[in-house]
Amino acid sequence: MTDILRVQGLRKAFGGVVVANGIDFSLSTGAMHCLIGPNGAGKSSFFRLLLGEHAPDAGTIIFDGSDITNLRSFQRIRRGISVKFQVPGIFKALSVRQNLEVAFQDHLNGQSLNTKIHEMLDFTDLHAEETTPAGNLSHGQQQWLEIAMAVGVEPKLLLLDEPTAGMSPDETRKTGEMLHDLNARGITILAVEHDMAFVEQIARRVTVLHFGSIFVEGTIAEIIDHPGVQEIYLGTADV
Ligand SMILES: Nc1ncnc2c1ncn2[C@@H]1O[C@H](COP(=O)(O)OP(=O)(O)OP(=O)(O)O)[C@@H](O)[C@H]1O
């Protein structure tokens, strides 16, 4: 299987704070992968480096066979990277439909735009809320709308930063099913997540980030049993 993403020696510091300390990371095409690590490990910074929101001090990012290290964010998005950050990125005063229109209007128009909107309303189970202002949706529905906005443009790689934060157990389970569905449609998924039950539901492999470096990678069972991982979560590891 080919790698959709290959990161080598990625480094970034803000003054004395090193957020990426020579990250080497690969992601197979079609993977469902989780990135975990204690608070401040550098997970969100890693996403911002992948998306081009931070310029790295060193290292390379190869996406889908091309070096994208020096591309701007919009160019990376155009090549097929889509992201949903933790902070909701929906327009709360606009209706569900209008949010989807805003997300897709640069890529689709006319009947194809309408078809895609209906497909995404089905996918999120939000048909009944088509004209509801997005701010009136439940927390889970807002997150699903944003996932739909991120995937309607048919990305190759979807980055999700804590997609289930603040969700009820039911909403979390449903989100896991939606991600499996997207993965089955061919979208590679990399998610930052704290909820280990959710990690278990979606991830085939897990990478642990600690102090801006890859600490260990393995199956969920290997990660849960890894004594070093337990230590870094307890804050006693000397890495
Ligand atoms: N723009 C910035 N300038 C200075 N320091 C930053 C900047 N962005 C992040 N940091 C610092 O880098 C470290 C890593 O932050 P980051 O948000 O990437 O971690 P995280 O693993 O996503 O944490 P959490 O799980 O709490 O979201 C933190 O100490 C943070 O304060």
The ligand as a Gaussian input file, in Angstrom:
#p B3LYP/6-31G(d) Opt

LIG

0 1
 N        1.759000      29.959000      18.098000
 C        2.341000      29.503000      19.219000
 N        3.246000      30.242000      19.888000
 C        3.840000      29.772000      21.006000
 N        3.607000      28.572000      21.570000
 C        2.702000      27.801000      20.937000
 C        2.026000      28.195000      19.750000
 N        1.209000      27.195000      19.364000
 C        1.349000      26.221000      20.279000
 N        2.239000      26.582000      21.216000
 C        2.667000      25.764000      22.368000
 O        3.135000      24.547000      21.825000
 C        2.793000      23.442000      22.673000
 C        2.010000      22.438000      21.889000
 O        0.711000      22.946000      21.645000
 P       -0.415000      22.145000      20.831000
 O       -1.676000      22.949000      20.907000
 O        0.095000      21.790000      19.492000
 O       -0.534000      20.835000      21.736000
 P       -1.686000      19.738000      21.763000
 O       -0.995000      18.432000      21.849000
 O       -2.609000      19.937000      20.615000
 O       -2.401000      20.057000      23.125000
 P       -3.958000      19.835000      23.586000
 O       -4.161000      18.363000      23.711000
 O       -4.006000      20.535000      24.906000
 O       -4.831000      20.480000      22.540000
 C        2.032000      24.044000      23.851000
 O        2.959000      24.227000      24.896000
 C        1.545000      25.371000      23.318000
 O        1.387000      26.327000      24.341000

